[in-house]
Amino acid sequence: MLAQRLDDLLAQTSLVVTDPQKQQLLALVGLLHKWNKAYNLTSVREPGDMLVKHILDSLVVSPWLQGRRFIDVGTGPGLPGLPLAILNPDKEFVLLDSLGKRIRFIRQVIHELGLTNVTPVQSRVEEYQPEQGFDGVLSRAFASLLDMLDWCQHLPSAEGRFLALKGVCPDEELTSLPAGLSVEAVQPLHVPELGAERHLIIIKKQ
């Protein structure tokens, strides 16, 4: 049963997730599974695999979210933005993607789950001009680290951070960061039952 599997996975982390939040996460997997058949939103087909590769893979970033306003760039079907928004109802999330079908899916999730802290935006990242900067700029499997920093340089506030979710640590890219940026932390992430490396790269303005 999917609910039991989610409980088992969460038990292998230090995350605190309420029962209503668990129900929302399971509903998100259900919608992803349903829409995936028609819209091909993700190559992960099985709901059980989605729990590991999408939900837990997104949630493990939560302890490193500092601040209140975040943007998830190249969010795809809302990852990691939607799981993080469910877990952090006190924070605001803008989910940005250039593909209409993904944004339509995210709107449907917001509607069905009653999420009030998510704003979907269909735009190319370099064309999106927010009224104010973000505390955190998130990306997961969006682009190379250097491309992300280049395309998203206008998004963080003065104190904001870039939060890049990566597999193997991109050591080479970290040694050639653009001027004015420095690595604040390279955080190995443990995703239960994933069997692959995950790292969170936190980069700040100097």
LINSULNOR-V439458 format. One record per residue. N is the residue number from 1. SS is DSSP state (alpha for helix, beta for strand, coil for the rest). OMEGA is omega in degrees with one decimal (NA if undefined). Layout:
BEGIN
n->N ss->SS omega->OMEGA
n->N ss->SS omega->OMEGA
END
This chain:
BEGIN
n->1 ss->coil omega->-173.2
n->2 ss->alpha omega->-178.4
n->3 ss->alpha omega->179.5
n->4 ss->alpha omega->178.7
n->5 ss->alpha omega->177.9
n->6 ss->alpha omega->177.6
n->7 ss->alpha omega->-178.7
n->8 ss->alpha omega->-179.5
n->9 ss->alpha omega->-178.8
n->10 ss->alpha omega->-179.9
n->11 ss->coil omega->179.2
n->12 ss->coil omega->177.0
n->13 ss->coil omega->176.0
n->14 ss->coil omega->-177.3
n->15 ss->coil omega->174.5
n->16 ss->coil omega->-176.1
n->17 ss->coil omega->-179.0
n->18 ss->coil omega->178.1
n->19 ss->alpha omega->176.8
n->20 ss->alpha omega->177.5
n->21 ss->alpha omega->176.6
n->22 ss->alpha omega->179.2
n->23 ss->alpha omega->178.3
n->24 ss->alpha omega->179.2
n->25 ss->alpha omega->178.5
n->26 ss->alpha omega->177.6
n->27 ss->alpha omega->177.2
n->28 ss->alpha omega->177.7
n->29 ss->alpha omega->178.8
n->30 ss->alpha omega->179.4
n->31 ss->alpha omega->179.0
n->32 ss->alpha omega->-179.8
n->33 ss->alpha omega->-177.3
n->34 ss->alpha omega->-177.8
n->35 ss->alpha omega->-175.9
n->36 ss->alpha omega->-178.2
n->37 ss->alpha omega->-178.0
n->38 ss->alpha omega->-168.8
n->39 ss->alpha omega->179.2
n->40 ss->coil omega->-175.7
n->41 ss->coil omega->-177.5
n->42 ss->coil omega->178.5
n->43 ss->coil omega->177.2
n->44 ss->coil omega->-170.8
n->45 ss->coil omega->-171.3
n->46 ss->coil omega->179.4
n->47 ss->alpha omega->178.8
n->48 ss->alpha omega->177.3
n->49 ss->alpha omega->177.9
n->50 ss->alpha omega->178.8
n->51 ss->alpha omega->-178.8
n->52 ss->alpha omega->-167.5
n->53 ss->alpha omega->-179.3
n->54 ss->alpha omega->-173.5
n->55 ss->alpha omega->-179.2
n->56 ss->alpha omega->-179.9
n->57 ss->alpha omega->176.5
n->58 ss->alpha omega->-173.3
n->59 ss->alpha omega->-174.9
n->60 ss->coil omega->177.9
n->61 ss->coil omega->-170.0
n->62 ss->alpha omega->-177.9
n->63 ss->alpha omega->-177.0
n->64 ss->alpha omega->177.8
n->65 ss->coil omega->178.1
n->66 ss->coil omega->-179.4
n->67 ss->coil omega->-171.9
n->68 ss->coil omega->-174.7
n->69 ss->beta omega->-176.2
n->70 ss->beta omega->172.7
n->71 ss->beta omega->177.2
n->72 ss->beta omega->-172.2
n->73 ss->beta omega->-176.4
n->74 ss->coil omega->-169.8
n->75 ss->coil omega->-176.8
n->76 ss->coil omega->177.4
n->77 ss->coil omega->175.7
n->78 ss->coil omega->-177.4
n->79 ss->coil omega->7.0
n->80 ss->coil omega->-169.2
n->81 ss->alpha omega->-176.2
n->82 ss->alpha omega->176.9
n->83 ss->alpha omega->-179.8
n->84 ss->alpha omega->177.9
n->85 ss->alpha omega->177.6
n->86 ss->alpha omega->-176.5
n->87 ss->alpha omega->-176.1
n->88 ss->coil omega->-176.5
n->89 ss->coil omega->179.7
n->90 ss->coil omega->-179.8
n->91 ss->coil omega->179.7
n->92 ss->beta omega->-178.1
n->93 ss->beta omega->169.0
n->94 ss->beta omega->-179.8
n->95 ss->beta omega->-171.5
n->96 ss->beta omega->173.8
n->97 ss->beta omega->-177.4
n->98 ss->coil omega->-176.2
n->99 ss->coil omega->-177.2
n->100 ss->alpha omega->-176.3
n->101 ss->alpha omega->179.2
n->102 ss->alpha omega->179.8
n->103 ss->alpha omega->175.9
n->104 ss->alpha omega->177.7
n->105 ss->alpha omega->-178.7
n->106 ss->alpha omega->177.4
n->107 ss->alpha omega->179.7
n->108 ss->alpha omega->178.3
n->109 ss->alpha omega->179.6
n->110 ss->alpha omega->-178.9
n->111 ss->alpha omega->-174.1
n->112 ss->alpha omega->-178.1
n->113 ss->alpha omega->179.2
n->114 ss->coil omega->-179.3
n->115 ss->coil omega->-177.4
n->116 ss->coil omega->-175.1
n->117 ss->coil omega->-178.9
n->118 ss->beta omega->175.6
n->119 ss->beta omega->177.7
n->120 ss->beta omega->179.8
n->121 ss->beta omega->174.7
n->122 ss->beta omega->-177.8
n->123 ss->coil omega->166.6
n->124 ss->coil omega->-171.8
n->125 ss->alpha omega->-176.3
n->126 ss->alpha omega->179.6
n->127 ss->alpha omega->-176.9
n->128 ss->coil omega->-178.3
n->129 ss->coil omega->-178.7
n->130 ss->coil omega->179.5
n->131 ss->coil omega->176.4
n->132 ss->coil omega->-177.9
n->133 ss->coil omega->-177.5
n->134 ss->beta omega->175.3
n->135 ss->beta omega->179.8
n->136 ss->beta omega->176.3
n->137 ss->beta omega->-175.3
n->138 ss->beta omega->168.0
n->139 ss->beta omega->-179.8
n->140 ss->beta omega->178.3
n->141 ss->coil omega->-175.0
n->142 ss->coil omega->-176.3
n->143 ss->coil omega->172.1
n->144 ss->coil omega->-178.2
n->145 ss->alpha omega->-177.1
n->146 ss->alpha omega->175.6
n->147 ss->alpha omega->178.9
n->148 ss->alpha omega->-178.3
n->149 ss->alpha omega->-179.9
n->150 ss->alpha omega->-174.8
n->151 ss->alpha omega->-173.6
n->152 ss->coil omega->-172.1
n->153 ss->coil omega->-177.9
n->154 ss->coil omega->-171.5
n->155 ss->coil omega->-177.7
n->156 ss->beta omega->171.1
n->157 ss->beta omega->-179.0
n->158 ss->beta omega->-179.9
n->159 ss->beta omega->-173.7
n->160 ss->beta omega->-178.6
n->161 ss->beta omega->165.8
n->162 ss->beta omega->178.8
n->163 ss->beta omega->-177.1
n->164 ss->beta omega->177.0
n->165 ss->beta omega->-177.0
n->166 ss->beta omega->173.2
n->167 ss->coil omega->174.4
n->168 ss->coil omega->-178.4
n->169 ss->coil omega->-177.5
n->170 ss->coil omega->-173.1
n->171 ss->alpha omega->-175.8
n->172 ss->alpha omega->179.6
n->173 ss->alpha omega->-177.4
n->174 ss->alpha omega->-180.0
n->175 ss->coil omega->-177.5
n->176 ss->coil omega->179.4
n->177 ss->coil omega->176.1
n->178 ss->coil omega->178.2
n->179 ss->coil omega->177.5
n->180 ss->coil omega->178.6
n->181 ss->beta omega->177.1
n->182 ss->beta omega->179.0
n->183 ss->beta omega->176.9
n->184 ss->beta omega->-179.4
n->185 ss->beta omega->167.7
n->186 ss->beta omega->-170.5
n->187 ss->beta omega->172.9
n->188 ss->beta omega->-179.6
n->189 ss->coil omega->175.9
n->190 ss->coil omega->175.6
n->191 ss->coil omega->-176.2
n->192 ss->coil omega->173.2
n->193 ss->coil omega->-179.8
n->194 ss->coil omega->178.9
n->195 ss->coil omega->176.4
n->196 ss->coil omega->-179.3
n->197 ss->coil omega->172.7
n->198 ss->coil omega->177.3
n->199 ss->beta omega->171.4
n->200 ss->beta omega->179.1
n->201 ss->beta omega->179.8
n->202 ss->beta omega->-176.3
n->203 ss->beta omega->-178.7
n->204 ss->beta omega->173.9
n->205 ss->beta omega->179.4
n->206 ss->coil omega->NA
END
